[in-house]
């Protein structure tokens, strides 16, 4: 960028200590984290810098401010931005243009026009022609901005292409909101440090997590509304299976019950979409242009959900089926409109930068922490203080775990744990990770592999998850109890959300106690007393109880059967094989109490 262009850019609001006081103009002032990251960069002047900032925190503003400073001080002469999608590279070019940095988002080959300060390309584009980009960075001092750099680890070829293309770059700035991956593909230009456990993890130069951003009112607090319900499906072998979402099941059964819930022909999806639309209406009282997004697994489901939305609301939903030019325009049109609903497929969600999105429906069976964080990141961008985001989920153990761990910092582990029998907490199957990273949204043959037929589904409001805590008792869709949670105001401070949820739950419990037992057709226990656990966790709890009872047998001299019967008499509930996780934990605590008394 020329000195004239730089000096004509908008004024800045940096501290007097800020070197050079470079011009910029993507926002009225730098946020504290952006200024902190800038000052650290300028003090250290590293060749490689990894900034991890939660989605919605303003990574683009930080990167372009830094690019402006480096151009202004002649550290670099040009900029190359690498983005995951076509839509995102165009967004980068538009954001850069607003501060006087001209990036060509259509660049494909040959010399760059003199009017441009650089290019915006995709990882896929670099993968096709790495030498083209290497030649460009060798000819002129270049800053390479690698947006959502975890994508450079998506495939070996992409990672190798990035290394080949940008190894000679003068400066490299890597950005990500989700530095962790479920696989161990190394991410180019990222430093890995070995921990005390012998596992090498990514080391960020500056980290600004969701918890910090929430405390600073930079992102919205997220209210997760989880829905359970009975599912019925037919397996490949012709067996009919019925199960309830949220009950302990094998991994295959969880997967099939989940897919049954997401089938648009059942009752679960229409009920959840209806609830989400009611929530959107409530949010729009405080945020008039608030929008909603359904994240679908595939094109057929997306079309079916769009049809359901039209039937429920009487208005058409914007349908984004793939990462093509038309889809990019539809996202832009939706972003600038006042329309209520958009339906997008899979990874399109990561390229969706629509700050007015405030309500989401997670209608995909992808269950990697990376994809979940990226999906939820579409709803957390705060425009003014007090805005809240609401995301509707099926009651699936993995998803509820991710929702409860929103504020947990994670890094990309390059090694699997070395202790025998120990599991990597973020390691999902390779199949799932490949699925999450696919950009195409065609039929992948998954149906043949898990061949089954969804027969019937129903939805039950299950719980609200917020700030690591769980609230609410089960309720039928359309009931007064469900409306209590759907009607939470859309403009609240984080502590007000917590207080309001506690009040709503207390009211629900009081209302439940007044009803005769014969009218209690749903499990009427508060969410914290109805833990959602996996089949494996249930086996571990039963094993733990049997171990504790075995130890108490030697201490008390009583037989196993007598102790188990006494536990059931004192704590209530069925035999261990049929007991819930809460009941098993209660019995474990009781045996521990007895054993302590006898010492």
N, C-alpha and C positions, 0 to 999 in steps of 0.2 A: 504494500500500500504506500502511495506517495505521501510525503510529509504534508502536502496541502490537504489531501484527503483525510489524513489523520487529524490534522489540526482543526478541520471543519466538523469533525464528529462531535457528538454531544459531550458536554462536560462531565466530569467524574466527581465522585464523593469519596475519595480515599484519605487515609490518615496522612498528616504532614510527613510522617516517616516513610511513606510509600515512595520508592525510588522512581524518579522520572515522571511521576504523575501522568501516566499515559492516558490518552483520550479513549473514551468508549461510550456506549449508549444503548445497551440492551435493557437497562432498567434504570429507575430513578436513582438507586444507590446500590452498592454491593452489600449483600447479606454478610453477616459476620463470618460465616464459614468460608464464603468466597474470598473475602479479604484476607482471612487467615491463610488460606491455601495459596493465594497470590504472593503474600509476603514470604511464605516459606519457600516457594519456588524461586522468587527473585533473590532471596538471600543465598540459596544453595546453588542456583543455576545448573540443575542436573540435565543430563542428556535425555534420561527417561524419567517420567513422573507418572505414578498411578494414583488417580483421585477416585475414591469410592464415595459416592453420594447417593442417598436414597432417591428413587424416582420422584420427580416433582420438586426436588430441592434447588434446581437451577444449574445443572452441569453445563448446559449450552452457554449460558451467560458467563460462567467462570472461564470456559475454554476460549470463547471469543474475546473476552477481556484480555486474557493472556496472549492470544494471537495478536491482538492489536498492539500490546506492549512490545512483543518481540519484533514485529514489523517496524514499529515506530523507532526502536532502538537499533535497527539494522542487524539484529542477531540472526534473523532469517529474512529471506526475500520473497518467499511464497508459502502458501498453506495448502495441504492436502487433507481433506476430511474423509475418513472411511466410515460408512454407516451400514447397519444391517440390512436396510430395505431401501427400495427406490423412493418410497414416500418420505423416509427420514432424511435421505440425502437432499431432497428438495427443501425440506424444512430447514436444514442446516444452511443451505444457500440463501434462503429468504431471511433467516435470522442474521446471517453475516452481512447481507446487503443493508440491513437497518443501521449498521454501525460503519458503513463505508468499506467493508471488505467484500470484494466481488468474487464469488466462487462460481465456476461453470458446472452445473449439475448434469449437463448433457455431454460432457467430455467423453470421447471414446478413443481418439488417437491423434497423432500429429502435433504440430506446435499449437500452443494456447494463444488465444487472442490477446493482444496487448492490453485490452481494457480489464482483463481479469487478474486477480491476485492469487488465484489457485483454482483447485477443482474439488468437487464433492463426488465421491464414487462409492460403490458398495463392495463388501468383502467378496462377493461372488465375482464382481468385475475385476478385482485385483487377482483373484484366483485364476481367471482366464488369461490375463496378460501381465504377469508380474514384472517382466523385463521392461515393458513400456513405462511403468511407474518408477522402476529403479533408474532408468535413464533420466527421467525428469528430476528426481531428487539428487542425482549426481551432477546435473548441469547447474542447479541453483540451490543455495542454502534453503532448506525446507523444514517447516514445522509440520509434522504428521499428527493429526488428531484421530485417534482410534476410538470411535464411539462404541459403547457396549462391547468392550474388547473381548469379553468371554466368547463372543461369536467366532473369534479367530481360532478358538479351540474346537469349533464344531466338527471340523474334519481335518485330517492330517494335511491334505492338499491346501486348505485355506491357511493353516498355520504356517506351512512352508512357504507359500506364496507371499504372505505378509513379511516373513523374515527376509526373503529374497528381494522383495520390492523396497523395503524401508530400512534395511540394515545400514545403508550409507546416510540416512537422514541426519540433519544437524540436530534437531530436537524431536522427541516423540512424547506426546501427551496421551496417556491411556485413560479412558473414562469408563466407569461401570456403576450401575446401581445394584448389581447382583454379581459379586465377584466369584461366588462359589459355583461349581459345576458338579454334576453327579458322576462324571467320569474323571479319568486322570490324564486327559490330553493336556500337555503343557500349553500355556497361553504365551504367545510371543511377547518379548520385551517386558515381561513381568518377573520381578525378583521373587524367588522362593527361599524361605528361611526354615531351617529344621528346628522343630520344637523339642521339648524334653522327652516326648513320646517317640521321637525318631521320625515323625511325619513332617515332610516339607509342605509349608503352606504359603500362599501368596502374601506378600508384604506390601501394604499400601503406603504411599507417601503421605496421604491425607485421607482421613475417613470421616464422613458425616452421616451417621446412621439414622434410621427412622425414629428411634427414641429421642435423639438430640433434636431432629427436625420438628418433632411433635412438640417438644418442650419450647422450642423457639417460634411455634405457630407458623412454621414454613410449610408443613403438610397438614392434611386433615386427619383427625382421628377416624378409624374405621370401625364401624359397627358390623359384625358378621351375624347374619340371621340364618340359622341352620334348620333344615327341614328333613324330617324322617318320614316314615310311612311304610306300609306293607307292599312288597313286590312279589310278583309271581311270573316265572318264566319257564320255558321248556329247553332242556339241554340238547346237545347234538345226539345223545343216546335216546332221546324221546322222553326222559323223565321230567315231570313237572316239579318245580321247587318253589317254595314260598319262604320268604324271609323278610325281616324288618331292617331297614337301613339303620346302622348304628349298633346292631347286635353283633357280638363276636362271631366272625365267620372266617373260613379259609380265604386266602388271597383271591382265588378264582371266584368264589361265591360273592365276595365283596365287589369284584369287578363286574360280575353279571347282574347283581342287584342294582349297582350304580348305573349300568347301561340301561337297565329296565326303567329306572327312574327318569332318565334323560330321553326316553322314547316319547316323541311328541304325540303319539296315539293314545298314551295312557292319561291318567288324571294328575300325575305328579307335576309335570311341566306346566300345564295350564294353570294349576293352583298356585304354583310358585311365581309364574309370570304375572298372574292377577295380583298377588301380594306385592310383588316388586313394583307394579304399576301404581298400586295404592300408596306405597312408600314414596314413589316419585312425586305423586300429587301432593303429599304432605311436605316433602322437601322443597317443592316449587313455590310453596307459600312464602318461604324465606329467600329462596334462590330461584327467581322466576324463569331463568333460562336453563335450569338443571336438566341434564340429559341422562339416559340410561343405555347400557351396553350389555348385550348377551354375548358371551364368548362360547362359540359352538365348536364341536369336534370336526365336523365335515360339512360339505356343501349341502347335502340332502337335509341334514338336521337344521342347518341355518335357514334354509328355505321354509322348512316346516315351522320353525319358531317364528319367523317373520309373518307367516300366515296366521299363527295363533295370536300374535300381538295385534294384528289387524282385526281379528274377530273379537278380541277382548277390549281393545281401546277404540275401535272404529277409525283409527288412523294408520297410515302406512309406515312401516319401519324401513330405515335405510339399510340396505343389504350390501355387505362388503365381503366378496367371495374369494378374492385372490389379490396378490400384490402386483396388480397391473396399473397402467396409467389411469384407466377408468375408475378403479378402486380408490386410488389416491385422490382423485377429484371428488369422489363421493364423500370421502372422509373430510376433505376441506369444506365441502358444501354443508355437511352436517355440523361441523365445528362452528360455522358462521351463522347457522340457522337457529330457530327456536324449537325445532322438532324434538319429540320426546325420546324415540327409540332408535338404536342402531344394533344390527346383528353382524358380528364379524367371526371369521374362522381362524382358529388356532393362533399362529404367530403374528397374524395381522395386528393382534392386540398390542404387540410391543411397539409397532410403528404408529399407533394411534395416539396422537398428542392433542387431546380435546379437553382443555381445562374445565369445561362445564360438565363433564361426566361426573355424576355424583352417586349413581345407583348402578350396581353390576349384578349379573347373574352368571355364576360359574357353571356353565353347562357343558363341560368337557371332562373326559375321563383321564386327562393327563395329570399325574400326581407326583411330579418332581418339585422340590422346593424352589428350584430356579424358575420354572414356568409360573408357579403360583405367585411368587414375589413379583414377577414381571406383570402378570395379569392384574393383581391388586394395585400395582403401581399406576395403572391407568386412571384410578379414581382418587388418588391422594393429593393431587396438585391443588394447593390452596390459593384462592384468589383474594379472599378477605377473611379476617379473623372470625372464628366461630363456625365455619362451614364443616359439616360432617359428611363422611362417605358411608354408604351402606352396600354390603356385598352379600348376596344370597347364595348359600352353599347346600349341597346334600350332606347329610350327617354321615360322613365317611371319616374313619379315624385319622388317616394321614392329613386330610384337609383341615380338620379341627386342630391337629397338632401345629400345622403351619400357621393357622390363624392365631393360635395362642402364643406363637413365638415370633410375632411380627417385629418385635424390637430387638431380637437377638442378632448380634453381629456374627457374620460367618466369613471365612476365607476359603479360597480354593485349595483343597488338599491335593498334592501331587502324588502322594503315596497312599496305599491302602494300609489300615492298621496292621501291625505286625504280630500282635498277640493272637495266639490261636483261639478261635471261637469268638473273638471280639468283632463287632460289626461296625462299619463306617456309618454314622448316623445319617449321612446325606447320600449314601450310595443307593440309588435306585437301579433297576435293571437297565442294561444297555438299550434294550428295546424301547423302554419308556423315554430315555434321553434322546434317542434318535427321533422318536415320534415328536417330542417337544420342539426339536430343532428343525423339523421339516417345514419348509415354506410353502410347499404345494399343499393343496387341500382336496386333492382327488381321493377316491377310494383307494386305500393302501393294501387291501386284501386282508385287513385285520378281521373282517367279518368271518372269513373262512376259518381263520385260526381259532377264534372263540365262537364257533357257530352256536347260536342259540336263538330263541324267539321270545321276545318280550310279550307277555300275555296281559298283564294287569298291573297298575300301580296306583297308589293313593298317596296324598301328601298329608303330613301332620307337622304343624309348627313344633319345633323341638327345643330350641334354646337360642339365646343371644350371647355371642362371645365379644368381649370388649376388654382391652388392656390386660389380657391374660386371665380374666375372670369370666365365669359363666353364670347366666341368669335365666330365669323363666321355667315354667312347667309346660308340659305338652298341651297343645290346644288344636282344635279343628280349624281348618281354613275358614275364614269368614266369621269366626267366633269373636265375642267381645274380648277374650283374653289375647287373641292374636292381634286384634286392632290396637290394643294397648301398646304393643311394641312397634307396630307399623306407624303409629301416630306420634312417635317421638319427634319433636321439632328438628328441623334441618339446620338450625343455627344455634349451636350450643358450645360453651367452653368444655374442654375434655373432662374436668372434674364434675361439671353439671350432668354430663352423659352418665357417668358412674352413679351419681346420686339418684338420677331419674330411674335408671335401670333397677336399682335396689328398691326404690319405692314401688315400681310396677310389679316386681316380684313379690314384695310383701303383700300388696293388694290382691295378687293372684292367689297366694297361699291362704289369705284370710277368706277369700271368696270360696275357695275349695273346701275349707273346713266347715263351712255352713251347709254344704250339700250333703244329702244322705249318701252313704257308701254305695247304694244301688245305682246312683247316677254317675259314679266315677268310671266312665268307660275308657279313660286314658290313664297312663301311669302318672299319678299326680304327686311327683316328688320334684323338688327344686333341681335345676341342672347340675349343681355341684355334687348332688347325691346320686346322680345318674351318669357316672363316668363312661365315656365312649372308649372302649378298649378293643384291641385286636384279639383274634383267636389265640395268637401266641402269648399275649399278655395274660389271658384268662388261664392258659395252661400253667404259666409261671406262678400265678396267684394260688392256684390249687396245689401246686407242688410246694410252695412256701407254707401254706396252711398245713399240709400233711407233714412237712418237716418239723414245724413248730409243735404239732400235736404229738409227733413221735418223740420229740425231746421231752415234752411234758409227761408222756407215759412213764419214762424212766424216773422222772422227778416225783410224780404223784403215786405211781404204782397202779393207776387205773388203766383198763384196756382202751384201745383206740376208739372202739364203737361207743363206749360210755362217754368219752370226752366229746366226740362229735355230736352226740345226742344232747349233751348238756349245753354245748355251744348253740345248737339250734333252739333249745328252750330259752336261753338267755337273750340271744340276739334276734331270734325269729328267722323266718325264711325256709326254703326247701333244702334238700340234701346238697352237699357241695357240688355235685356234678351239674345241678340245675341253678345254683345260686348265682346272683349277679356279682359283678366286680366289687360293688359297694358292700354287699353282704359278706363276701370273702375277706375284704380288708377289715371289716368290723370284727369278724371272728379271729383274725390274726392278732388284732390289737387286744382282744379279750384274753386269748391264750397267753400273750406276753404279760398282761396284767396279772393273771393267775400265777404265772411262773415267778414273777418278781416278788409277789406276796410270800411265796413259799421259801424264798432264800433266807 
